[in-house]
Amino acid sequence: MQSTTERQAIPSIRPEVRCPQCNQVLFDGIVIKSRVLRVLPRGAEAKCRCKTWVRVPLTYSDNGR
């Protein structure tokens, strides 16, 4: 398991995503910080604690079949 300082040292490829309503961080550049995700055909949405759905980066591939 990585410590907090080790995780902060990992460079982020994507910018962080914040809720437009309450400014809560939903994606910190590496981790989606939401308990509820909605996987859509083109990306995903995370549910913020203020109940707003916010688009977050997610790549989904169905190559396992």
Beta strands, then each sheet from edge to edge (+ up, - down):
strand 1: 17-18
strand 2: 25-27
strand 3: 37-40
strand 4: 43-47
strand 5: 53-56
sheet 1: 1+ 2-
sheet 2: 3+ 4- 5+
end
